[in-house]
Amino acid sequence: MSGAIILWLVGLFILYFLIRTAVKDGINMSIVGQLIEKKYNSKEDEKPFIKNDLDD
């Protein structure tokens, strides 16, 4: 029983990252996303907090 719950949680976790990446890339590659990026110059060059923390 607990093995099935763990498999469900792992599957949902992977699915979350898959959907998050697809939506983020879809928005960034769309015409509207490119227009906003040009207008506000909002390129994501900053590393997430966890990567900055691990580098130090």
C-alpha positions as CSV (number, residue, x, y, z in Angstrom):
1,M,0.0,0.0,0.0
2,S,2.7,2.5,0.9
3,G,4.7,1.6,-2.2
4,A,1.8,2.6,-4.4
5,I,1.5,5.9,-2.6
6,I,5.2,6.6,-3.1
7,L,4.9,5.7,-6.8
8,W,2.0,8.1,-7.1
9,L,3.9,10.9,-5.4
10,V,7.0,10.4,-7.6
11,G,4.8,10.3,-10.7
12,L,3.0,13.5,-9.8
13,F,6.3,15.2,-9.0
14,I,7.7,14.3,-12.5
15,L,4.4,15.3,-14.1
16,Y,4.5,18.7,-12.3
17,F,8.0,19.4,-13.7
18,L,7.1,18.2,-17.1
19,I,4.0,20.5,-17.4
20,R,5.9,23.4,-15.7
21,T,8.7,23.2,-18.3
22,A,6.3,22.8,-21.2
23,V,4.2,25.8,-20.2
24,K,7.3,28.0,-19.5
25,D,8.9,27.1,-22.8
26,G,5.6,27.5,-24.6
27,I,5.1,31.0,-23.3
28,N,8.7,32.1,-23.9
29,M,8.7,30.8,-27.5
30,S,5.3,32.4,-28.3
31,I,5.1,35.7,-30.1
32,V,3.5,37.4,-27.1
33,G,6.3,36.0,-24.9
34,Q,9.0,37.3,-27.2
35,L,7.3,40.7,-27.4
36,I,7.2,41.0,-23.6
37,E,10.8,39.9,-23.4
38,K,11.8,42.6,-25.9
39,K,9.7,45.3,-24.3
40,Y,10.7,44.8,-20.7
41,N,14.1,43.1,-21.4
42,S,13.2,40.4,-18.9
43,K,15.6,37.7,-19.8
44,E,16.0,35.2,-17.0
45,D,19.8,35.2,-16.4
46,E,19.6,34.9,-12.7
47,K,20.3,31.5,-11.1
48,P,17.7,30.1,-8.7
49,F,18.4,30.5,-5.0
50,I,19.3,26.9,-4.5
51,K,22.0,27.0,-7.3
52,N,23.5,30.1,-5.9
53,D,23.6,28.6,-2.4
54,L,25.3,25.4,-3.6
55,D,27.9,27.3,-5.6
56,D,29.2,29.1,-2.6
